[in-house]
């Protein structure tokens, strides 16, 4: 039995984000009933790439690889819900459903108050109507990530769309799945439903909280330059004998390893051992990169990376999709599973990036044919919902509200991925306790501040977190930690491989302390496999996972996603997996071990690309801003160095674009009359459009285009992101208080919940601030 067996989800969404949310639920065993329009079905059934493998089958509506990836394990019901009869059948389905994805139909939540409804839109339900006609590239650029992709960009080159075509959609779908399962947990206890509003833009901005959070407070200057998300140092891609490698070095320990790796050449003597931390200059970076490029250019990438890892140097090969399919690590962990699609045939499908020890995700069936289950679903007797159960969590009284109120989480985490998982759970109402010590404080407390309690990175990532100072290297400290774990529901760690086991905190030992505990482990490769011992950082995850190889200009080298992308996505995946396991426990199961692979998590963000490669065998290469269904699709220059993202999906949108640009000749040019012609002449078209957009103010032009029905957005700088009225209006940015700084702004939750939002009022903690509460008062009902 999978973790969500027994729950029914009705999927009204026909967007990539909504279907990905449904996939995450269905692959863990929820019965996801997809309502589709008769005849044509979901919009994603017509999205590229569309293949036809079986003779006699038309490519649509059964041949889309994207639809095949997003809809495994689901059931399809063809139902016209625009007429009275269809609406009544829909209400019958909802009367025994647990959740609904795609809740934009007015009146549904009011008629079914015991159901969890979730809406996912580009800019949230409260955004002006013209913002809802947005493509994924527009959201990516409106969030700030687009302007800062790739890292260390050439200012003359356009910002890129990031890896794959649907990063904004997948991130929003993951966030929605986290919120839906959290709301289902509360519903299981109270019988009450929820209405959730997810903004894709807000989700992506929240994934940059440790960057944007510092800009909000002024603790780090937001210059508006494309380098604002970059880090200092020589991190970069390097060509080698059989491809590319990625090097990420940031500290003295890395540098000592690099010198040994290169054989201690004399040219390195001019670098101090601590230069990466205290004396990085463009000249030093350029000198090192030239020397390293010369050393690695004739070496096989796997051999160079293996040797570097042995010395503690974060050097990794840049993988393509074909590399992942033959990866010994992915083979060991069975990340790809063979599945037979009725039209496309058999291929290796990516699975989820988290292994649950008791209730793993399963790919049991391929995406359904349109209407395949109409009769069996609509004519079936009414099902019984899971019965409400009394709360069984071990936590003391929690007055902040939220769907996870009463859940206690212990954090043994550092830097970003683990703390971000804790932050999301805290924003959903959980009581999250960070265990650290004065001797070994959380690493983010060391960066950029005057002391451990004034570090901007730490303050940005840890609102509503409690801190307890425990020296777990001592017997007394470990005994207190054991007692805390006995009274907790979830423990999260992202320590180095083997660290938990060496401290006597492996899953078997935790289970002996608390049989119902859910132990979540985040590692670069997961907890086992031939590469499980390796460690790295977010840019390494992206290079290994196949993302970096997709970002770049056609025919050029990999440029990679933004250097900052990845950690928070891994944290979000860990938070979702933790709630799935908790929901299973509350529905009658037990505790279990949750093994999260950071690399697999990022591979799941390009899952449709990996499946396409599996079906066709073709290499996936950088494609710039091109899109197979949409043209023009890209980023175009505007006045004062700004850029605008455009996504013209129909001939009508093309004509309206030409009207706004006052380009009548272009509108009547036969080279651009249809989508197919525009694709054939895309290079010329891009050059022509760049000349037309160049004199315009980017935001003003984007606004006029949106009002005309053309998907457009300015490529937002850091200054644009922190001043965006849409984000302030939906309260993504919140003010919290602490006894050090008074009020300070933070990046809060991307979601809105109508019935039971969590109170968010407290900033990040001082080290050990909550010792008295956690160690002495937490079992008396006292508040921190």
Secondary structure, 3 states (H helix, E strand, C coil): CCCCCCCEEEECCCCHHHHHHHHHHHCCCCEEEEEECCCCCCHHHHCCCECCCCCCCCCCCCCEHHHHHHCCCCEEEECCCCCHHHHHHHHHHHCCCCEEECCCCCCHHHHCCCCEEEEEECCCCCCCHHHHCCCHHHHHHHCCCCCCCCCCCCCCCCCCCCCCCCHHHHHHHHHHHHHHHHHHHHHHHHCCCEEEEEEHHHHHHHCCHHHHHHHHHCCCCCCCCCCCCCCCCCCEEEEECCEEEEECCCCHHHHHHHHHHCCCCHHHHHCCCCHHHHCCCHHHHHHHHHHHHHHHCCCCHHHHHHHHHHCCCCEEECCCHHHHHCCHHHHHHCCEEEEEECCCEEEEEECCCEEECCCCCCCCCCCCCCCCCHHHHHCCCCCCCCCCCCCCCCCCCCCCCCCCCCCEEEEECCCCHHHHHHHHHHHCCCEEEEEECCCCCCHHHHCCCCCCCCCHHHHHHCCCEEEEECCCCCHHHHHHHHHHHHCCCEEEECCCCCHHHHCCCCHHHHHHHCCCCEEEEEECCCCCCCCCCCCCCHHHHHHHHCCHHHCCCCCCCCCCCCCCCCHHHHHHHHHHHHHHHHHHHHCCCCCEEEEEEHHHHHHHCCHHHHHHHHHHCCCCCCCCCCCCCCCCEEEEECHHHCEEEEECCCHHHHHHHHHHCCCHHHHCCHHHCCHHHHHHCHHHHHHHHHHHHCCCCHHHHHHHHHHCCCEEEECCCHHHHHHCHHHHHCCCEEEEEECCCEEEEEECCCEEECCCCCCCCECCCCCCCCHHHHHHHCCCCCCC
